[in-house]
């Protein structure tokens, strides 16, 4: 069984990578890793933040298929009070914010995630970082979490006829305001520009404490997600073995 997992940023994938077994791969562009364990070959790509980057890199990776499963993963912003930092969510549906289009995930693989402890959810994919509690509360009327890549990844998977799951861990809960406007510090590849971040902190030094807290919660969420994905992909290997 061949599985493709996508993350927006290397920091989101780092705890899983540290668990061992991954080696750098040679993608057409970007950053990729691979690992073989028993009957499963796992390819992980780091796409960069945002739907355009995710769509481009997912399509390139899928073009090097075939794959049996795609997992859109990483951290997400919680939109409802029940979803605390570190909560693992598995989407049944993913809605694109700008036009309301929805895609459904592969029922079999979402159900397996829920059986392993993830909460069933609806994701909304936006082209920007939702930083205010007010915006998150409004979005929480119809969704559980906000992120920037899952719709694009699911859409690419559908074009290649590959079942897809969207599994994410909450980094910031609905009531927490992000300390900075991250939309102003990301480059075209969806990565944080160090100089822009330093400049933003120089203009708003009080944001440093909040940024440290957010970094701590994001690292914790990514570590919890890594443990979950390790168990989840082992299940995929068991499924593959049973079907042979």
N, C-alpha and C positions, 0 to 999 in steps of 0.2 A: 504494500500500500504506500502510495506517495502523497505526502501532505505538504501544502504550502501554508505557512503562517506569515502574516504581515504585521509589522509594528511601524508606527510613525517615526519614532526616535530610538536611537541606540540605547539611551538610558532606560527606556521601557523594557527592552529585551535583555539588558545587562544581567539581572539576577538569574534568569533562565540560562543564559550563556555560561555563567559562572558555575552552574551545576555540572558542567562538563560534557565532553563528547562532541561539541560543535567545532567545526573547522571552517575557515574562510572558503567560500566558493568563488567562482569567477563569473559574475553576472555580466550582462551586456553593459550595465551601468549600475551605479549605486553600491550598496553594501549587502552582502548575502553570506549566509552560513548554511552548513549542511551537517546532518548527523544520520547515521544508520544504526538502528537498534532492532535486531530480530527481523521481523517482516515489515518494518516500517522505515521508509526514507523520509526524513523531515528536512524541508528547505525553509529557511527563515530569511525574509528580506526586510530591510529598513528603508521605507519609502520616502521619508520626509513628511512633515505635517501638511495637511490640507488635501482636499479631494482631487485636485489636479495631479499632484505628485503621486497620490495613492493609485489613481486610475492608470497613470502612465507606467509605473513600476509593476503593478499587479499584472497588467496586460503583457508586459515584456516577460515576466516570469512565467505566466501561463502559456505564452507562446513557446516556451522551452519544455512544455509538459510531455506526456499527459500527467494529470494529477487526479487523485480520487477524492480529495477534500481540501477546501480552502478555509482558513481561520483568520478572520480580521480581529486583531487583538491590540492590547495596550491599556492605557488608563482613560478614564472618562470623568466628566463632571456629573455629580449626582443632581437630580432634579426634584427628588421627593425626600421628605425628612427621614423616611425609613431606610434610605440607602446611605449608610455611614461609610467613612473612609475605609478602604480595604474590602468592601462588599464586592463579591464577584457576580456579575450579571451576564445572562445569556439572552440575546435578543431573539424574539419570535419574529419581529418586524423591525425594519429600519426605514425611517422616513427622511427624505431630503428636505431640509428646511426651506430652501428657496422656492420650490414649486409644489411641495406636498406629495411628490411621488413616493410610493412605498414598494419595498421589496421584502419578500419573506425569506427566512433562512430555511435550511434543510431540517425538516421536522425531526428526523431520526437523530441528528447530531445535536440539535438543541435539547431534545429530551434527555440525551445522555449527559449533557452538561448539567441540567437541572437535577438529574438523579445523583450526580456527584456533589451537589450542594450549591450550585449557582441558583440565583433567583431569576425567574422568567421576567423578561423586560421588553420594553419598546425603546429603541434608540432613535435619536434625531441627529442627523449628520448636517453640520453647518460648515460654511466656508470661512468662519471666523471663530475666534476664541470667545466664549460667553463668559464675561468676567464679573457681571453684577448679579447680586442676589435677586434683584427684581426681574431681570431677564430670565434667570434660571427658574424662578417660581412660575412665570408665565408659561414657559415651555413645559414645566412639570404638570400642567393641566392635561397634557396628552401624551407625555413620554416620561421615561424613567431616568435617562442619562443622555448627555450630549457629548459628541465627539466629532471628528473631522474627516474620517476616512472610510467608515464601514460601508456606506452606500456605494461609494466608488468601487470598493473591493468586491462587494456582492454583485454589482453590475458587471464587472469584468468576468467574474466567475460564471455568471449566467450566460455570457456571450460564448464561453468555452464549454458550456454544458457541465460544469463541475459543481457539485453540492457545496454549500458554504455555511459556515457558522460565524457568529459575531459574539466574542466573549471578552469582556473588559472588567477591570477593577476600578472602583470609585476612588479618585484621588482627592477631590474637594467636594464637600457636601453642599446642599442647595443654599444654606444660609450664609456661606462664607464668600465674601467678596475677594476676588483675586487682587493681589497687592499692586500689580502693574497691568497696563494694557499690553498684553503679549502680542497683539496683532501688530504693534509697532516695532517689535524687536525680532521678528522672524524674517529670514531671507527668502528668496524665491524657491529654495529647496526645502523650506519649512523647518529650518534649523535656526536656533537662537544665535543672533549676531552679538558677540561679546561686547563690542564697542557700543552698540545700541543699548544693550542691557546696562552697561556701566553708566552711560549717559542718562538713562531713565532713572537709575538709582541716585545719581548726582542731583537730579532735579527733584527727586522725592525720596530723600534718605530714610524717612519713616517707614518706607515700604520694605526695608531690608529684613526686619523681624518677620513680617508676613511671608516674605520670599523664602526665608529659612524654614519656616513651619510648612509651607507648601512643598518644598523640596523633601522634607522629612516624610510627609504623608505620601508623596508620590513614590518615593523609594520603598516605603512600606507596602503600598498598594502593588507595586511592580513585583515585590518579593512574594506576596501572597498569590498573585496571578501566576508567577513562575511555578510555584508548587502545584497550583491547580492544573496548569497546562501540562505539567509533567505527568500527572495522573491521567488526565484526559487523553493525551496522545498514547499512553500505554493501553487505554481502552481501545483506541483505534487499531493498535497493533493486534489486540486480541480479536477484534472483529475481522480484521484481515485474515488472521490465521484460521478462524472458524469458517470463513467462506472459501478457503482453498480446498 
